[in-house]
């Protein structure tokens, strides 16, 4: 006999855009978990916008199918609109953000629109999961690994986790997964932001920003980065405090 869904209603969003393959993967992963699924996601790619919200411009929403809404804003905008407008009278039990194309680990968590959407949901009182799939080849992402593994993670940690859970699936086949690890966010010091400046055909300068990543030579074995290296699913509880506790004690 098929198990009953964990959720009555789930709200799905992302930062890669409503038409991104990761959204289709998230719908597939959550379908066995919820009786009703709503998608409220950005019209276009909003990667790297963190917790930005649109305070100085109106938001436009367009229906893209049954229970599927595209928003002219950020991932956090989508969650606010979803909870306070689209589903105001029928609030969801849970919010899932993802499935992001690429892991959200270590320092990059602070930039992630995927994680930010989940944090915004939690701020508004709704439990949330952020879900990401690591890759080595961006054109051959193993979406099926996250699709097949998400239900097991949610069933283990419950329908109402006490905090936002940031889930990262390693870039391996489902049969190669080595279990689940509850981890902490790594502090690797391996990320930098570079600027490439160019001149357009009309003589005006323009600039591209890009992250430059270097693999860490040594990481905390209890961290998210280390878990993925061991082919484990990393589950990291995230909160809102940015206090540097070591610095706080030193300053005190």
N, C-alpha and C positions, 0 to 999 in steps of 0.2 A: 504494500500500500504506500502511495506517495505521501511524503511528509508534508504537513501543513506549512505554508509560507510563514516566515518569521515576522513579516511586516504586512500591514494592511496597505500602506501607501508609502512609496519612496520617491524622493526628489533627487534627480541626477543632474549634475553639472560638470563642467571641466574648464580648462584654460586653453585647450588646443582648438576650440571651435565646435559648433554643433554638428558639423559634417565630418569631423575628424574620425579616422578609423577607431581611435580609442573610445569614442562615445558609443559607437556600435558595439564594441567589445564590452563596455560597461553594461549596456542594456542586456546583452546576452548573459552576462554574469549575474545580474540582479534579477532577471526574470524568474528564476526558480525561488527567489527569496521574498518576493513581494506580489501581492494580489494586483496592485495597480502601480504603474510607473509613470512619472511625469519627468520630462526633460525640459529644463530651462537653462540654456547655455549661450555663450557668446556667439554672435554672428560670425566673427572672424577670430583668428589666433590671437590670444591674449597672454601668451607665455611671458613669464618674468615680471608681471605687473604687481605681484605680491598682494597686499590687502587694499589696493587702491579702490576708491569708490568715486562715482561721478556726482559731485556736489554742484558743479557749475554748468551742467548741460542736461537737458531732458533725456530720458531713456525711451527708446523706441522698441516695441516688441511686436514680432510678427509670427503668426501661426504657421508652422512648417509640417503640420500633420496632426493626427489625433494625440492630444496630451504632449505636444512637442512645440516649444516656444523658443525662438531666437531673439536675443537681446543685443542692442547696440551698446554694450558696456562690458565691464570687467567681470571676472568670476564672482567677486563679492557682490557686485550689482545684481547678478543673476540670482544669487541666493536670497538677497533682500527682497527682490521683486517676486521671486517664487514664493517665499514665506509670507510676505506682507501684502501681496496683491493677487497673484495667480491662484494660490492655494490658501488664501486668507480664511475662507470658511470651511476648508477641508484640509487641515494641516497634515503634513507627512509625519510618519513615525521616525524617519531616518533620512539623512542626506548622504549620498555617495558622490565624491568628486574624483574624476578621472575618466577612463584609465589613461594616465599621462604617458606620452611616448618619451620614455627616459626616466631613470630613477630620480627621486627627490630625496637626496641624502645630504648629510653634513651641512656645510654652510649654505648650500643652495636652497635649503628648506625656506630660508628667509625671503628668497625671491619668488618662490613658487606660487603661482596663481591657483594651482590645484590644492595645495595645502591651505592657502588663504581662504578659499571658498569653504572648506571644512571648518576652519576656525570661526568664520563668520556665522555659519550655521550654529555652532556651539554657543557663540556669544548670544544668539537669539533664542537659545533654549532647546535646540534640536540636536540629538546625537548625530555624530558624523564620522565617516571614514574618508581618508584620502588614499587613493590607490594609484600606484605607478608600476610600469613594466620597464625594467632595464633592457638595454640593447647594446650590441656591438656594431650591428649593421642597421642603420636607421631605416633602410628600405625592406628589411626582413625582421620586423619586430615579432616576438613570440607572444602575440595576444592570447593565444590558446592557453598559455601557461597561467596567466592571470585569470582568464575566464574559468578555467577548471579548478583553480585553487581558492578563489575568493569565498565561496560558500563555506569551506572548511574553516577559514579564518574567522568569518563572522559567527559561525556556530560556536566556535571555541570562546570568543570574547564577548558574545552576547549582543542582543538587539539594542542595548542602551549602554554603551561603554561609558565609563566615568569621565573620560576625556577624549579629545580627538586622537584617533589612532591612524598613524601614517604608515601605510603598508607598501612595501617595495618587494616586487617579485624579481628574482635573479634571471639572467638571460640564459636559461637552460630549459630543456624539455620537461614536461610535467613529471615524467618518470625519474628525472634526475634531481628533483627537489629533495633536500635533506632536512625537511621539517620546518618548524616555525621557531624563530628566536625573538624573544622580547628584548629590545635593544635600546640604547641611548643614542642620541645624535652625535655623530663623530665630529671632532674638531680637527680637521686634517691640514688646514693651511695650504691647500693645493689649488685654490681658485684665484684667478685674477681676471680683470676686465681690461680688454685691449680696445684701442680705437684705431680704425683704419680710415685715413682721410683721402678723399679723391676730389676730382674736379669734373663737373658735368659738361655736356656738350655746349652749354651756353656760358661757360667760364665761371660758374658759381661753385664754391666749395661745399661738399657735404661729407658726412661722417657716419661710419657704421661702427656700432659697439658690438663686442662679442666676448663671451666667456672663454677663457683659456684654462683648460684643466690639465693637471698633471697627476698621475696616480700616486697616492701616498705610499711611501716605502714601508712605513710602520703605522698601524692604527690600533686603537683600543679594541681588544677582542670582544668586548661587550657592546661594540658600536654597530650601527646600521651598515656601514661600509664593510666591516669584517664579516657580518652575517651573509651578505651577498657573495662575498668571495668564497664562503663555505657552501654556497648554493642553497642557503636557507632563505625562507621568506622573513623579511625583517618587519617587525611590528613595533613602532616607536610611539609611546604616548607623548603628546605635545600639549603644552599649556600656553598661557599668555604672558607669563613673566619673562622679561629679558634681563633680569638682574644677574650680574656676574657675582656669584656668591663668594668666590675666592677674593675678588677685588673688594667686595663689601667688608669682609672680615679684615683684610689688610688695612683698609682706610679707617675702619673703626678703631 
